């Protein structure tokens, strides 16, 4: 139950399960304060296929808070939704992740116990109910707005070093994601031909877009 894990980590409070029922998001059969699904979801919600229990018409207290746009506090102390953040939850608690920290969390951070890692890019969708809980620092799931990727640190180290070296030279994220670098730029930046050849082999790699979107200019760190 990912929402329970998130909310208890944020509030540092363990809830007692009280009410029988099924939550459409997490599937829990008991929870605090169920409300009707139609009262919780707006007309813009489209991820019905991702619901754990599509037949359930209720939302539990944990998922209500995880879905609420008034639950979290922004740096300006304005209410905002969990969907706007990238974050991780493990046995040490809840931590929001800045753009500059994403590569660190992918390759270096040591998670404690079971954990959940979510990366938000546009902040337009709720993603917590689409993810999976992980248990290994070597290989784990990263929940995104359109994907749930199994990420292996060792296997993706070479990929990171390749795209990061090109990005630091001046190749844009747009060019990396489209696998299309202007010929004049290749010559101007002295990009080795073998790097372009290597790049193409990652076209079908589900971790490629994840790493490219996490790159930060002049923030390269040896891993």
C-alpha positions as CSV (number, residue, x, y, z in Angstrom):
1,X,0.0,0.0,0.0
2,X,2.2,2.8,-1.3
3,X,-0.1,5.7,-0.2
4,X,0.0,4.4,3.4
5,X,3.8,4.3,3.2
6,X,4.0,7.8,1.9
7,X,1.5,9.5,4.3
8,X,2.8,7.8,7.4
9,X,6.3,8.8,6.5
10,X,5.2,12.4,6.0
11,X,3.1,12.6,9.1
12,X,5.2,10.2,11.2
13,X,2.0,8.7,12.4
14,X,0.7,5.1,12.2
15,X,-3.0,5.0,11.5
16,X,-5.3,2.4,12.9
17,X,-7.4,0.6,10.2
18,X,-11.1,1.0,11.0
19,X,-13.6,0.8,8.2
20,X,-14.2,-2.1,5.9
21,X,-14.2,-1.6,2.2
22,X,-12.0,-1.6,-0.9
23,X,-10.0,1.4,-2.1
24,X,-10.0,1.7,-5.9
25,X,-6.4,3.1,-5.8
26,X,-4.5,0.8,-3.4
27,X,-7.0,-2.0,-2.9
28,X,-6.9,-1.9,0.8
29,X,-9.9,-3.7,2.4
30,X,-9.7,-1.6,5.6
31,X,-8.9,2.1,6.1
32,X,-9.8,5.3,7.8
33,X,-12.5,7.5,6.3
34,X,-13.6,6.1,3.0
35,X,-15.3,8.5,0.6
36,X,-17.0,7.9,-2.7
37,X,-14.7,7.8,-5.7
38,X,-16.8,10.3,-7.7
39,X,-16.3,12.9,-5.0
40,X,-12.6,12.6,-5.2
41,X,-11.8,12.4,-8.9
42,X,-12.2,15.4,-11.2
43,X,-13.3,15.2,-14.8
44,X,-9.7,15.5,-16.0
45,X,-8.7,12.1,-14.4
46,X,-8.0,9.6,-17.1
47,X,-5.9,6.8,-15.5
48,X,-8.8,4.5,-14.7
49,X,-7.0,1.6,-16.2
50,X,-4.2,2.0,-13.7
51,X,-6.5,1.7,-10.7
52,X,-5.7,-1.4,-8.6
53,X,-9.4,-2.2,-8.1
54,X,-11.4,-0.8,-11.0
55,X,-14.7,-2.0,-9.5
56,X,-14.3,-0.3,-6.1
57,X,-16.2,3.0,-5.7
58,X,-14.3,4.3,-2.7
59,X,-11.1,6.1,-1.9
60,X,-9.3,5.5,1.5
61,X,-7.9,8.2,3.7
62,X,-4.3,7.6,2.7
63,X,-5.1,7.9,-1.0
64,X,-7.3,10.9,-0.4
65,X,-4.3,12.8,1.0
66,X,-1.9,11.6,-1.7
67,X,-4.4,12.8,-4.3
68,X,-5.1,16.2,-2.6
69,X,-3.7,19.4,-4.1
70,X,-3.9,21.0,-0.6
71,X,-2.0,18.3,1.3
72,X,1.7,19.3,0.7
73,X,3.3,22.7,1.4
74,X,5.4,24.4,-1.3
75,X,8.5,26.4,-0.5
76,X,6.3,29.5,-0.5
77,X,4.0,27.8,2.0
78,X,1.2,27.5,-0.4
79,X,-0.8,24.4,-0.6
80,X,0.0,22.1,-3.5
81,X,-0.2,18.5,-4.5
82,X,2.1,15.5,-4.1
83,X,2.0,15.1,-7.9
84,X,4.2,18.2,-8.3
85,X,7.1,16.6,-6.6
86,X,9.7,14.0,-7.2
87,X,10.3,12.1,-4.0
88,X,11.4,9.0,-2.2
89,X,10.1,7.2,0.8
90,X,12.0,4.6,2.8
91,X,12.5,3.5,6.4
92,X,14.1,6.9,7.2
93,X,11.1,8.9,6.1
94,X,9.9,11.1,3.2
95,X,12.2,13.2,1.1
96,X,11.4,15.5,-1.9
97,X,13.9,15.3,-4.7
98,X,15.1,18.4,-6.6
99,X,16.0,18.2,-10.3
100,X,19.6,18.5,-9.4
101,X,19.4,15.4,-7.2
102,X,17.8,12.9,-9.6
103,X,21.1,11.5,-11.0
104,X,22.3,11.1,-7.4
105,X,19.2,9.2,-6.4
106,X,19.5,7.0,-9.5
107,X,23.1,6.0,-9.0
108,X,24.4,6.8,-5.5
109,X,21.7,7.3,-2.8
110,X,21.5,4.3,-0.3
111,X,17.9,3.6,0.4
112,X,17.1,2.1,3.8
113,X,14.7,-0.9,3.9
114,X,11.8,-1.0,1.5
115,X,11.4,2.1,-0.6
116,X,9.4,3.9,-3.3
117,X,11.0,6.3,-5.8
118,X,8.9,8.7,-7.9
119,X,10.1,11.1,-10.6
120,X,7.7,13.8,-11.7
121,X,8.6,15.9,-14.8
122,X,5.5,17.9,-15.7
123,X,3.6,17.5,-12.4
124,X,0.3,17.0,-14.2
125,X,-0.5,13.5,-13.1
126,X,-0.8,11.6,-9.9
127,X,1.6,8.6,-10.1
128,X,1.9,7.1,-6.6
129,X,-0.7,4.4,-7.3
130,X,1.1,3.3,-10.5
131,X,4.4,2.4,-8.8
132,X,6.0,-0.5,-7.1
133,X,7.8,-0.8,-3.9
134,X,11.5,-1.8,-4.2
135,X,13.9,-3.6,-1.8
136,X,17.3,-3.5,-3.4
137,X,19.8,-0.6,-3.9
138,X,21.3,-2.3,-6.9
139,X,18.0,-2.7,-8.9
140,X,14.8,-0.9,-8.2
141,X,11.7,0.6,-9.7
142,X,11.4,4.3,-10.7
143,X,7.8,5.5,-11.0
144,X,7.2,8.2,-13.6
145,X,4.2,9.9,-15.1
146,X,4.0,7.5,-18.0
147,X,6.2,4.6,-16.9
148,X,7.3,2.3,-14.1
149,X,10.9,1.4,-15.0
150,X,13.1,-1.3,-13.5
151,X,16.5,0.4,-13.1
152,X,19.8,-1.4,-12.6
153,X,22.6,0.9,-11.4
154,X,25.5,-1.2,-12.8
155,X,24.0,-1.8,-16.2
156,X,23.1,1.9,-16.7
157,X,26.4,3.4,-15.6
158,X,27.9,3.3,-19.1
159,X,24.7,4.8,-20.6
160,X,24.9,7.7,-18.1
161,X,28.5,8.4,-18.8
162,X,27.8,8.4,-22.5
163,X,24.8,10.8,-22.5
164,X,26.2,13.0,-19.8
165,X,29.5,13.5,-21.6
166,X,27.7,14.6,-24.8
167,X,25.3,16.8,-22.7
168,X,28.2,18.6,-21.1
169,X,29.8,19.2,-24.5
170,X,26.7,21.0,-25.6
171,X,24.3,18.4,-27.1
172,X,20.8,19.3,-25.9
173,X,18.3,17.0,-24.2
174,X,16.0,17.4,-27.2
175,X,18.7,16.2,-29.5
176,X,19.6,13.3,-27.3
177,X,15.9,12.2,-27.0
178,X,15.4,12.4,-30.8
179,X,18.8,10.8,-31.5
180,X,19.4,13.6,-33.9
181,X,22.4,15.8,-33.5
182,X,23.1,18.5,-36.2
183,X,26.2,17.6,-38.3
184,X,27.6,21.1,-37.9
185,X,27.3,20.8,-34.1
186,X,29.1,17.4,-34.2
187,X,32.0,19.0,-36.0
188,X,32.1,22.1,-33.9
189,X,31.9,20.2,-30.6
190,X,34.4,17.5,-31.8
191,X,32.0,14.7,-30.8
192,X,33.7,11.4,-31.5
193,X,31.9,9.3,-34.1
194,X,32.0,6.2,-31.9
195,X,29.9,8.0,-29.3
196,X,27.1,8.6,-31.9
197,X,27.3,4.9,-32.9
198,X,27.0,3.8,-29.2
199,X,24.1,6.2,-28.7
200,X,21.9,4.5,-31.3
201,X,22.0,1.2,-29.6
202,X,20.0,2.7,-26.7
203,X,16.9,3.5,-28.9
204,X,14.9,0.7,-27.3
205,X,16.3,1.2,-23.8
206,X,13.6,2.2,-21.4
207,X,16.1,3.8,-19.0
208,X,17.5,6.2,-21.7
209,X,14.8,8.8,-21.5
210,X,14.8,8.6,-17.7
211,X,18.5,9.4,-17.5
212,X,18.5,12.1,-20.2
213,X,15.7,14.0,-18.5
214,X,17.6,13.8,-15.2
215,X,20.8,15.4,-16.6
216,X,21.9,18.8,-15.2
217,X,24.4,21.1,-16.9
218,X,27.8,21.4,-15.2
219,X,26.7,19.0,-12.4
220,X,28.6,16.0,-13.5
221,X,29.7,13.8,-10.6
222,X,31.8,10.7,-10.8
223,X,29.9,7.5,-10.0
